[in-house]
Amino acid sequence: PGSPIFTVLHLSDIHVDFPYTPESQGDCPQPLFCRCDQQIPCNILPTPNIRSDNISWLYQILADNWIKLGLPANTRQSI
């Protein structure tokens, strides 16, 4: 009560895709390159030595750094 209230709008990954083709494949399993006549570059997928099945270590590192920057420690479990 009595504290200032503000609204935050967080936008991420905003980009303009000039080569986008209307009616291109909508259900694409790849993050990029689902256009007609376009192959996936060889470096778009992670190398075999990077584990992608469990990235909990990443959330731990993010939580540690964000708490050092001032995020309340009790928010760790929601990261």
Secondary structure, DSSP 8 states (H G I E B T S, - for coil): --S---------S----TT--TT--SS-SSSS--STT----TTSS--TTS--S--HHHHHHHHHHHHHTT--GGGGGG-
